[in-house]
Amino acid sequence: LSAPAKLLAGQSGNVVVTAATAGSLAGSVALGLTSNANGVTSLANLALDGQTVAITGAAYDLASPTYVATNALGNLRVGVTTKTLAIGNTTVTDAAYQDKLAVVATGAAGLTLVNPADIAAGASGDITLGASVAGSLAGNLSLALTSKALTGTTLADAALAGGSIALTGAAYDYATATVGSTLALGNRRVGSTANLAVTNTVVTDAAFQDSLDVAATTAVGTLTLANPANILAGKTGNVVVTAATAGSLAGDV
């Protein structure tokens, strides 16, 4: 409380009431009143009857966001693996008298982001993060933070200072095999060979894609097969098909 300076006859002044901490403001304010003679000779100040003012209301803290400013995501699978980043709404005074926290995260185009529901005081929520394309995930995640007034308080929401989380990590595509559906061997001599080409087709970026291992088998007894070494993204390898014995070579590999 802050009392006004002395009031001359006909003047008004204000007792300034400040909500110093969150919580109920219900109670009363006692006013001590004095008639001030202002130094007029032979006149004395006189204590007047005090007054009491009944106070109602409540004071609320803004939401208080807390989070780790850096996060190592490691290596993710595109469209498969997700990570969570925790955001807390730390209680300042009393959770019952504190706003909720709304979080909207934005990042690079290759990120998929799911924001948490509004976070109550004393609780935490998770930003769920994944990758839609392969590549480096290094960069900054921007956080738009809003203090959300509790229902029924009639208070307005308040924009808080934005935040940022520095990310590291990468996202990788699975290998993608491209192979012809038929191979015409024709008529050939026993011991002759043909190649069945298998390509590891690049999905996004060869540097962020698995290599391809091929294990070819067949039920055709006249054929033998030799598998290629693992095939890097963007490269082609051959399954070597050998006519091992005379007879029909028709069948599946």
N, C-alpha and C positions, 0 to 999 in steps of 0.2 A: 504494500500500500504506500501511496505517496500523497501526503496532504497538500492542499493548495496553500498559497500565501494568504495572509490575512485579507479578509474581504471588507471593503468599505460598504457603507449603507447603500443598498440598491444594486450591489454587484453579486455575481455568481461565480463560483469556482468549482473545480472537480477534484474529488478524491480519485486518484488513478489506481485502478485495481488491475494487477498483472497476474496472469496465470503462470506461476513460476515453474510448476511441474505438472505433468499429466495426472488426471484423476478427477474425482468429484469436487466441485466448487461449492457444494451446498453448505450453508452455515450462516453466520451473521457478522456484520461489521459494526463495531461500536464507535460512535463519534463523540469525542470529548469536545465540548464547545465552550468558548470563553468570549465574553463581551470585552473587547479591548478598548481602553480609554484613549489609546494613541498618545499617551504622554500629556494629556490635558491636565493642567495644574488642578490639584485638589480632588481629582477623580481617580478612583481605583478600578482596576479590572474586576470583572465579576464572573465567576464560574456559572455557566448556564446548565440547565438540565441536559444530560447527554441524550443522544438518539441512537437507535439501533436499526440497522438496515438488513433485512433478510436477503441472502444471496442464494440463487439457484444456478445450475449449469454444470458443465464439465469441460475439461481441457484435454486435448488429444495431441500426442506426438505424431510427427510425420513418420512414415516408414523409414527404416534405416537399413539399406542394402549392404550386404557383405558377400564377398566372393574372392576367389583366388585369381590374381591378375594374370597368371600364366597357366597354360594347360598343355601337357604333352599327350596328344591323342594317340600316338603310335601309328601303326599301319592298319587301315580299314579296308574291308571289301566293299566295292561299289554296290550300293543297293542292298547290302546284307548287314554289315556290322554298324552298330550305333554306339555312341558314347554319351554320357550324361555329365553336364556341368552344373554343380550345385550353386544356388543363389539363396542366401538367407535374409530374413527380415528380423534383425536383431532387436530384442526388446530394449527400449530406452529406459522406461520407468515402470510401466504396467501394461501388459499385453492387452488388457481389456480396454485401454484408452490409447490405442495406437492404430494408425491406418494400416491397411493391407498394402502390399507391394505388387505392382504390375510390371512385368518384364517383357520387352519385345526385342529379340536379338536379330541382328542382320549381319550377313557376312558375304564372302565371295560367292560367285554364281554357282560354283560346284558343290556348295554345302546345302544340305537339307536340314532345316531347323524346325523344331516343335517347341513353342514357348510354354512355360508352366501356367497353370491357373493362378489367379491372384493369391499371394502368399501372406498368410496371417502373421501377426507379430509373434516372434518366438518360434516360427516354423521355417522350413526351407522348401524349395521347389527345384526341379531339374529342367534345364534346357537339354533337349535330346537332339543330338547332332549326328548326321550321317553324310555320306558322299554320293552325289548323283553322277559324277564323272571322275575318271582316274586322274591322278596328278598330285602335286604338292598341296597340302592343306595349310602351309605356313601363311600366317597373316593375322589380322586383328578381327575379332568379333565385337561389333558395336552393340551396346546395350542402351536402349531407351527405357528409362525408369520413371514410374509414376507412383506417387503416394495416393492411394485410393481411399477416400473418406468412407467410414463405416456407414452402413445403411441406417437411416433414421437420425443421423447427427445434423443433417442439413449443411454440413461443411462441404466445401468444394475440393475436388481433386487438385493435387499440386504436382507440377512437373519437377522432378529432381535432376540433379546434375547427371549427365550421361556417363556411362562406364565403358570400359574396353577390356577384353581378354585376349592376350597374345597366344596364338595357337601354333603348334608345330605338329607335324605328322604327314602322312601321305595315304592316298587311296589307290587301290590296285584292282584292275580287271582280271577275271579268270581268263585262261587261255581259250581261244575260239578256233575250233578245228574246221577247216574247209577241205572237203575231199569229194572227188567225183563219185557218182553213184554206180558207175559201170566202168569196167576195164576190159576192152576187147583184146584178148591174147592171140586170137587167130590160130593158125597151125604153125607149130614151131618144133625145133629139135629138142630132145631131152637134154637138160642142162642149160638151156638158154634162159635168160632172165628178162623181166620187164619191171618197170618202176610204177608204183602207185603213189602219186604225189599227194602229200598231206601238208597243208599250209596252216600256220598259226596266224590267222587274220587279225590285224590290229583293230582294236575297238576304239580306243581314244589316243593312247600314247604308248609306243612300244617300250619306253623306259619304265612304264608303270603297268606292266602286264606280265602275267606268269608265262613261263615256258611250257611247252606241250610235250608230254610223254605219250608215245604210241606203243601199244602192245597188240599186234595183229595176230589173230588165230584163224584157222580155217578147218572145216571138216573134210575138205577135198584132199583125198589121199595122194593125189598125183602132184600136189604143190608143196613146196617149202617156202617159208617166209622169213625175212630178216628185217628187224625193226630199225628205224633210224634212231640216232641219238636225240636227246631232247631238243625241241625246236623252239628257238627264240621267237618272240612276237615279231611278225613281219617277215619271217623266214619260212622256207619250205624244205621238207625232208621227204625221203622216199622209203616206202615199204618195198623191199626187193622181193619180187615174186619169181620163183624158180620152178620150171617144169622138171620135177625130180624124176618122174617115171612116165612112161608112155600111157596114153589114155585120155579120156575127156578131162578138160581143165575147168569145166563149168561148175559154178557153185558160188558161195559167198565167202568173203573175207571180213 
